[in-house]
Amino acid sequence: MEPITLCGAVILAVGLWVEFESIIMKVARAISNSNIMTAIMSTPTKQRPLYVKYMTGIGR
């Protein structure tokens, strides 16, 4: 890729980010606060690693 094309692509990307940053952040915040995302990210039970069972002598 030629340097002038690369510079143009960088300038375009930065310009689009500045223009649409507030909209992108609102959408990202809405997605992270949604009930669906909360259900996906939560872990139902905390599991103990297998090696803890052997270290503490549980299960002998």
Secondary structure, DSSP 8 states (H G I E B T S, - for coil): --HHHHHHHHHHHHHHHHHHHHHHHHHHHHHHHSHHHHHHH--SS----HHHHHHHTTT-
